[in-house]
Amino acid sequence: MDLELTEEQTMLRDTVRELLHRFYDGEALVQVTSNTDHAFNPAAWKQLADLGVLGLTISEEDGGVGAGVEEAMLVQGELGRALAPEPVLDAVVIPAELIKAAASAEQRARLLPSLADGTKLMAFAHAEPGIRWPSTEITTTATPQGDGFVLAGVKNPVLRGDVADEVIVSAVLPDGTVGLFLVAADAAGVRRQSYRTFDGRRGAQFNFEQAVAEPLGSNADAASVIAAALNYAQVALSVESVGALETTLAFTVEYLKTRKQFGVTLSKFQVLTQRAADLYVALEIARSISLYATASLAEGALDPVVASRTRLQVGEAATYIGQEAIQLHGGIGVTAEYPVSHYVARLTAIGQTLGGTHEHRRVLAERVGSYDLAEL
């Protein structure tokens, strides 16, 4: 992976940044997430689709653009910078990764083009109540019935399941392996309960009560497919966090330059500028490891150790920078009227998605014994 952006990548980044800035400048974010049913802007979604952003990870043969991981992560970073709530990752990219890896030719032709043009939204129903990452335990069952299967179980949280037209559900097969199934969100035997998350986004709980399901692909053991998709999501969430941290730090530095105390701006106080400098160092370390994870993913190395290292480093930076940003802003930093609180809420939500820093540190600690001793 070349760390220098190509002309096309720079154009993509700048175009997406300008588009999101037009839609989410000022109070627009709060209005969209608080006062709309879907918590994102349909006009922004359509423009992202028209630009080909939704189809970046989908091949041209399947109706997409066929760009690489680097381009997709550039977009993910811009979504974080703008705090844009459009569900690109949850409703398009992750379902597309699962479909590309497991679906039949007919299913690919039916699903991928509509994901790429934004007319279909999907969700991955994998997490279950009471089961924390990295556990792979699944209690939802798939039972053969006629030519298909019926599902029974509960999935929650299903990120952006509130807007999904169709969900991809993981379930245990009779032989004990895990399969993937397609289920219409409004199908018989499916109960969906939508809710708002504390960062202003949306999620849903799905109850499957003998819901008729279509196997995704050949119905072989999908454990490796699921692991690869979740590994992709780990890296994407880290990149989004770095984008959000960039803006959070920029707001904080600007506040220190303009807010006056005792007749001078806060930036004149040496201890505050030193704290801001420490935040910049933490951001750059987080950016570096997210670039490393992106490069690893682009080369096809779906390494869970790289993903956990990245989530741990970025998660610690998010906690540190978020808390310091609020402290340096004072009381205004926790108000709903000021954007910093919304960025910190999103960073906190990401930090609890697919494992927090404690879980990722535990995963890495368990692997320490497998490394060779380095001798000087």
C-alpha positions in Angstrom: 0.0 0.0 0.0 1.4 3.4 -1.1 0.9 5.9 1.8 0.8 8.7 -0.8 -2.7 9.2 -2.2 -3.1 8.9 -5.9 -4.8 11.7 -7.8 -8.0 9.6 -8.0 -7.9 8.9 -4.3 -7.4 12.5 -3.5 -10.3 13.5 -5.7 -12.5 10.8 -4.0 -11.6 12.0 -0.5 -12.2 15.7 -1.3 -15.5 15.0 -3.1 -16.9 13.0 -0.2 -15.6 15.5 2.3 -17.3 18.4 0.5 -20.5 16.5 0.1 -20.7 15.6 3.7 -19.8 19.1 4.8 -22.7 20.5 2.9 -25.2 18.2 4.6 -23.8 18.2 8.1 -22.6 21.6 8.8 -23.7 23.3 12.0 -26.9 21.9 13.6 -27.9 19.7 10.7 -26.5 16.5 12.4 -28.6 16.9 15.5 -31.7 17.7 13.4 -31.3 14.6 11.3 -30.5 12.2 14.1 -33.1 13.5 16.4 -36.0 14.4 14.2 -36.1 11.8 11.4 -37.2 8.2 11.4 -34.1 6.8 9.8 -31.5 9.1 11.5 -29.7 9.8 8.2 -30.3 12.1 5.3 -31.9 10.4 2.2 -30.6 13.1 -0.1 -27.0 12.6 1.1 -27.5 8.8 0.7 -28.6 9.2 -2.9 -25.7 11.4 -3.7 -23.3 9.0 -2.2 -24.9 6.3 -4.3 -24.7 8.4 -7.4 -21.0 9.1 -6.8 -20.4 5.3 -6.7 -19.3 5.5 -3.0 -21.7 2.7 -2.0 -20.3 0.4 -4.6 -16.6 0.9 -4.0 -16.1 -2.6 -2.6 -18.4 -4.2 -5.2 -17.0 -5.3 -8.5 -18.1 -3.8 -11.8 -19.5 -7.2 -12.8 -21.8 -7.0 -9.8 -22.9 -3.5 -10.4 -20.3 -1.6 -8.4 -17.2 0.4 -9.0 -14.6 -2.2 -8.1 -12.2 0.0 -6.2 -9.9 -1.2 -3.5 -9.9 -1.3 0.3 -7.9 1.9 0.4 -10.7 3.9 -1.3 -13.3 2.4 0.9 -11.3 3.3 4.0 -10.9 6.9 2.8 -14.7 7.2 2.7 -14.9 5.6 6.2 -12.5 8.2 7.5 -14.5 11.1 6.0 -17.7 9.7 7.5 -15.9 9.9 10.9 -14.7 13.4 10.3 -18.1 14.7 9.5 -19.9 12.4 12.0 -22.2 11.5 9.1 -24.8 8.9 10.2 -25.3 7.4 6.7 -25.0 3.6 7.3 -22.4 2.8 4.6 -20.6 0.2 6.7 -23.5 -1.5 8.4 -26.1 -1.5 5.7 -23.9 -1.9 2.6 -20.3 -2.8 3.0 -20.5 -5.6 5.6 -23.5 -7.3 4.0 -21.7 -7.0 0.6 -18.6 -8.7 2.1 -20.7 -11.6 3.3 -22.5 -11.9 0.0 -19.3 -11.8 -2.1 -17.7 -14.5 0.0 -20.7 -16.9 0.4 -23.6 -16.2 -1.9 -24.5 -18.1 -5.1 -24.3 -16.4 -8.5 -28.0 -15.8 -8.5 -27.9 -14.2 -5.1 -25.0 -12.0 -6.1 -26.8 -10.8 -9.2 -30.0 -10.1 -7.2 -28.4 -8.3 -4.2 -25.2 -6.6 -5.0 -26.3 -4.2 -7.7 -29.1 -2.9 -5.5 -26.7 -2.4 -2.6 -24.3 -0.5 -4.9 -27.0 1.9 -6.1 -28.5 2.4 -2.6 -31.9 1.1 -3.3 -31.6 -1.8 -0.9 -30.3 -1.7 2.7 -29.3 -4.8 4.6 -27.9 -5.6 8.0 -25.9 -8.4 9.5 -27.8 -10.0 12.4 -25.0 -11.8 14.3 -24.7 -10.5 17.9 -27.0 -12.0 20.5 -28.1 -10.7 24.0 -25.7 -11.6 26.8 -22.9 -12.7 24.4 -19.8 -10.4 24.3 -17.1 -10.3 21.7 -14.9 -12.4 21.0 -17.2 -15.2 21.9 -18.4 -17.1 18.8 -21.3 -18.8 20.7 -24.6 -18.6 18.8 -27.9 -19.8 20.1 -30.1 -18.9 17.1 -30.9 -22.2 15.3 -31.7 -23.1 11.7 -33.9 -26.1 11.2 -34.5 -27.8 7.8 -38.1 -27.5 6.6 -39.1 -28.5 3.1 -36.7 -27.0 0.6 -35.5 -24.4 3.1 -34.9 -23.6 6.7 -36.8 -21.9 9.6 -34.9 -19.8 12.2 -35.6 -19.5 15.9 -33.7 -17.1 18.2 -33.0 -13.5 19.1 -30.4 -11.1 17.5 -29.5 -7.9 19.3 -27.9 -5.4 18.7 -28.4 -5.4 14.9 -26.7 -2.1 13.9 -29.0 -0.2 11.4 -31.4 -3.1 11.5 -34.1 -0.5 11.8 -33.8 0.4 8.1 -32.9 -3.0 6.7 -35.1 -4.4 3.9 -33.4 -7.8 4.4 -31.0 -9.2 7.0 -28.3 -11.8 6.8 -28.6 -14.0 9.9 -26.1 -16.3 11.4 -27.5 -19.5 12.9 -26.5 -22.9 14.1 -27.1 -25.8 11.7 -28.1 -29.3 12.9 -24.6 -30.5 12.5 -23.3 -27.8 14.9 -21.7 -25.6 12.3 -22.8 -22.0 11.6 -24.6 -21.0 8.5 -25.8 -17.7 7.0 -29.4 -17.0 5.9 -31.3 -14.3 4.1 -34.5 -13.2 5.8 -36.8 -10.4 4.7 -37.2 -7.9 7.6 -41.0 -7.9 7.3 -41.4 -11.7 6.7 -43.8 -13.8 8.7 -42.2 -15.0 12.0 -40.0 -11.9 12.2 -40.5 -9.3 14.9 -38.3 -6.2 14.7 -38.0 -3.7 17.5 -36.1 -0.6 16.6 -34.4 1.7 19.1 -32.2 4.7 19.3 -28.6 4.3 20.5 -27.0 6.9 22.8 -24.8 8.2 19.9 -27.9 9.2 17.9 -27.8 6.2 15.5 -30.3 3.4 15.3 -30.4 -0.3 15.9 -32.9 -3.1 16.2 -33.7 -6.4 18.0 -34.9 -9.2 15.8 -37.0 -12.1 17.2 -37.2 -15.0 14.8 -40.1 -17.4 15.5 -39.9 -20.1 12.9 -39.2 -17.6 10.3 -38.6 -19.0 6.8 -35.0 -18.3 5.6 -33.0 -18.7 2.4 -29.5 -20.1 2.8 -26.8 -17.8 1.7 -24.9 -19.8 -0.9 -24.2 -23.5 -0.4 -24.9 -23.4 3.3 -21.4 -24.6 4.2 -19.8 -23.7 7.5 -19.6 -19.9 7.4 -17.4 -19.3 10.5 -14.4 -18.2 8.4 -16.6 -15.9 6.3 -18.1 -14.3 9.4 -14.6 -13.8 10.9 -13.3 -12.1 7.8 -16.3 -9.7 7.6 -16.0 -8.8 11.3 -12.2 -8.3 10.8 -13.0 -5.8 8.0 -15.5 -4.1 10.3 -12.8 -3.8 13.1 -10.5 -2.0 10.7 -13.3 0.2 9.3 -14.4 1.3 12.8 -10.8 2.2 13.7 -10.5 4.3 10.5 -13.8 6.0 11.3 -12.6 6.7 14.8 -9.4 8.4 13.5 -11.5 10.6 11.3 -13.7 11.6 14.3 -10.6 12.2 16.4 -9.2 14.6 13.8 -12.2 16.8 14.0 -12.5 16.5 17.8 -8.9 17.7 18.2 -9.4 20.5 15.6 -12.4 21.8 17.6 -10.4 21.7 20.8 -7.4 23.6 19.3 -9.7 26.2 17.8 -11.4 26.7 21.2 -8.1 27.2 22.9 -7.2 29.8 20.4 -10.4 31.8 20.7 -11.7 31.3 24.3 -10.4 34.0 26.7 -9.7 33.7 30.4 -8.2 36.4 32.5 -8.0 38.6 29.4 -5.9 36.2 27.3 -6.7 33.3 25.1 -6.4 29.8 26.6 -3.6 29.0 24.2 -1.4 31.4 26.1 -1.3 29.0 29.0 1.6 26.7 28.6 0.1 23.7 30.4 -2.9 23.7 28.1 -0.8 23.9 24.9 1.3 21.0 26.3 -1.9 18.9 26.8 -3.0 19.7 23.3 0.4 18.6 22.0 0.0 15.3 23.8 -3.4 14.8 22.1 -1.8 15.4 18.7 0.8 12.7 19.4 -1.9 10.2 20.5 -3.9 11.0 17.3 -0.8 10.4 15.0 -0.1 7.1 16.7 -3.7 6.0 16.1 -3.6 7.2 12.5 -0.4 5.3 11.9 -1.7 2.0 13.2 -5.0 2.4 11.3 -3.0 2.9 8.1 -1.0 -0.3 8.9 -4.3 -2.2 9.4 -5.7 -0.9 6.2 -2.5 -1.9 4.3 -2.8 -5.4 5.9 -6.4 -5.7 4.8 -5.6 -4.4 1.3 -3.0 -7.2 0.9 -5.5 -9.8 1.9 -4.1 -10.5 5.3 -7.2 -10.8 7.5 -5.2 -11.0 10.7 -7.3 -10.8 13.9 -4.1 -9.9 15.8 -3.6 -6.8 13.6 -7.3 -5.9 14.1 -7.1 -6.2 17.9 -3.8 -4.2 18.1 -5.5 -1.5 16.0 -8.7 -1.4 18.0 -6.8 -1.3 21.3 -4.5 1.5 20.2 -7.3 3.6 18.6 -9.7 2.9 21.4 -7.2 4.1 24.0 -6.6 7.2 21.9 -10.3 7.8 21.6 -10.8 7.6 25.3 -7.9 9.9 26.1 -8.6 12.5 23.4 -12.3 12.5 24.0 -12.0 13.0 27.8 -9.3 15.7 27.3 -11.3 17.5 24.7 -14.3 17.8 27.0 -12.1 18.9 29.9 -10.4 21.6 27.8 -13.7 22.9 26.6 -15.1 23.1 30.1 -18.9 22.9 30.7 -19.7 23.6 27.1 -18.0 20.4 26.1 -20.9 18.2 27.4 -23.8 20.2 26.0 -25.9 18.9 23.1 -25.6 22.3 21.4 -21.8 21.9 20.9 -20.5 19.3 18.5 -17.7 17.9 20.7 -20.1 15.9 22.9 -21.6 14.2 19.8 -18.2 13.2 18.6 -17.3 11.7 22.0 -20.6 9.9 22.1 -19.9 8.3 18.7 -16.3 7.4 19.7 -17.7 5.8 22.9 -20.2 3.8 20.9 -17.5 2.5 18.5 -15.4 1.6 21.6 -18.1 -0.8 22.7 -18.7 -2.3 19.2 -17.1 -5.7 18.5 -15.2 -5.5 21.7 -13.8 -2.7 23.8 -10.2 -2.1 24.8 -10.4 -4.6 27.7 -11.6 -7.4 25.3 -8.9 -6.7 22.7 -6.2 -6.4 25.3 -7.3 -9.8 26.7 -7.2 -11.3 23.1 -3.6 -10.0 22.6 -2.5 -11.1 26.1 -3.7 -14.7 25.4 -1.3 -14.9 22.4 1.8 -13.7 24.2 2.9 -17.2 24.9 2.9 -18.1 21.2 5.6 -15.5 20.3 9.3 -16.4 20.2 11.7 -14.7 22.7 13.8 -12.0 21.0 17.4 -12.1 22.1 19.9 -9.4 21.5 
